[in-house]
Amino acid sequence: MNFPGPPGPTQVSRPDYPSFIPQASVKGKNQAKNGPREGEAGHAMKAIVLPKYGPPDVLQLKDVEKPAPKDNEVLIRVHAASVTTGDCEFRSLKLPLAWRLLFRVGFGIRRPRKKIPGQELAGVIESVGNAVRSYKKDDQVFAATGLGLSAWAEYCCLPEKGLIAMKPSNMTYEEAAVVPVGGLHALHLFRKADIQRGQKVLVIGAGGTVGTIAVQLAKSFGAEVTCVDSARKLDMLRTIGADHVIDYTREDFSKNGEKYDVILDVVGKSSFSACIRSLNKKGFLLLGNPGLSQQLRGMWTSIRTSKKVTGGMISYKTEDLVFLKELIEAGKIKSVIDRRYPLEQVAEANRYVESGQKTGNVVITVQSWHPSCTSERSREWLDEDFRGDIVDKNGDR
Ligand SMILES: NC(=O)c1ccc[n+]([C@@H]2O[C@H](COP(=O)([O-])OP(=O)(O)OC[C@H]3O[C@@H](n4cnc5c(N)ncnc54)[C@H](OP(=O)(O)O)[C@@H]3O)[C@@H](O)[C@H]2O)c1
């Protein structure tokens, strides 16, 4: 499902292949002890590297060591990845103080320990480790990379038991690549509230990565869904199933007298008290992006009242990714894609996401751009998926 945002001067441009000429090297994850070195033909890959926290300009396209799977890992040839608001927060560390400190402890105090960002992907398994039983070469998969990140690269190794599942058969790689982060987050939170048919659900920040899947999940559970976001996203939200929409720049959802059984606050900018006031007696407030004070107030509210508040640290389950795949194949969830950028333009994609104009998701197309991508399948995919969507540097389609 394509929902282009405001037109830019050039939405996506095909890279000139010479721009893939190695610029530098970093040591790849799982690099074999005596493995190939920088620039060795057939053993290098292109990746976006984050050498330090900062603005989009710090991102660099580099030639790095192609990773090799450990015994329990699969090697995925990445076809598509995403740039999310979370990626921009990780890159820039523009976060509330407590989160910033937590991120620095988790990802590197002075500079990121994980050099290749990217939280989700879809691609094809190129090879598997000796102990892997669930996947084989040529399986089409989608995955969340978790704390290891690494999706902004031509290849990525992930544990067989990680957040990985077979790609929904009715989705392209691009569509599948933008499901895991938003889908796992929304599903994890909604499971806490055990949404019942006919219940009223409010999704605040419904037009982004998490929200667009949350809306469709809530609809699939039989809920009546009200979406809160800015005006330009409301038509799209109606298209994916919203029963009611509210433009938060014009109307305060907490002042129209409506009460909800479940409120999912994706962005965490709404007043905590207003959310609690808008809940039915035994309602659930799900905090998708809570600050410390919201978490503390949430705990207090859950103890002292009949209303329940959930949020904070979250761990995702592979079964949930499989559940999402089944819902997608049943036609219940579609991906909302705004713009597509090739791997070499990840910095540009970051700027667009950071500009706040994104509707739904921004996709990074990876493997198809590379001249070494010669398989029939990839060529077909390139032809089908990008026809009419791509504007080259001269503005020609
Ligand atoms: N594991 C985790 O803890 C986890 C997982 C996923 C996401 N997150 C975090 O959750 C946040 C949201 O994620 P996302 O990927 O869905 O972001 P996103 O794609 O940027 O979507 C956020 C949406 O909320 C809208 N919005 C902004 N302010 C709003 C307000 N006051 N009221 C209602 N809507 C508002 C935005 O629209 P406008 O910009 O047009 O206003 C946008 O459509 C991010 O900070 C992300 O890092 C955390």
The ligand as a Gaussian input file, in Angstrom:
#p B3LYP/6-31G(d) Opt

LIG

0 1
 N       10.779000      -1.182000      21.850000
 C       10.329000       0.006000      22.077000
 O       10.330000       0.489000      23.167000
 C        9.781000       0.786000      20.916000
 C        9.377000       0.130000      19.758000
 C        8.861000       0.873000      18.713000
 C        8.781000       2.253000      18.855000
 N        9.202000       2.862000      19.982000
 C        9.163000       4.326000      20.126000
 O        7.831000       4.772000      20.018000
 C        7.800000       6.029000      19.365000
 C        6.855000       5.985000      18.188000
 O        7.287000       5.016000      17.280000
 P        6.856000       4.987000      15.757000
 O        7.934000       4.224000      15.088000
 O        5.466000       4.546000      15.571000
 O        6.979000       6.548000      15.369000
 P        6.495000       7.264000      14.034000
 O        6.506000       6.332000      12.899000
 O        7.278000       8.516000      13.949000
 O        4.956000       7.623000      14.322000
 C        4.545000       8.507000      15.324000
 C        3.239000       9.155000      14.868000
 O        2.716000       9.920000      15.952000
 C        2.270000      11.189000      15.463000
 N        2.311000      12.133000      16.572000
 C        3.323000      12.932000      16.992000
 N        2.935000      13.645000      18.063000
 C        1.662000      13.295000      18.338000
 C        0.722000      13.664000      19.325000
 N        1.025000      14.551000      20.280000
 N       -0.499000      13.090000      19.312000
 C       -0.820000      12.183000      18.391000
 N        0.026000      11.774000      17.393000
 C        1.252000      12.327000      17.386000
 C        3.236000      11.486000      14.332000
 O        2.633000      12.381000      13.428000
 P        3.131000      13.889000      13.179000
 O        4.621000      13.856000      13.224000
 O        2.568000      14.241000      11.836000
 O        2.554000      14.709000      14.275000
 C        3.418000      10.107000      13.718000
 O        2.425000       9.834000      12.744000
 C        9.237000       6.347000      18.946000
 O        9.776000       7.238000      19.865000
 C        9.920000       4.996000      19.015000
 O       11.290000       5.084000      19.315000
 C        9.675000       2.153000      21.018000

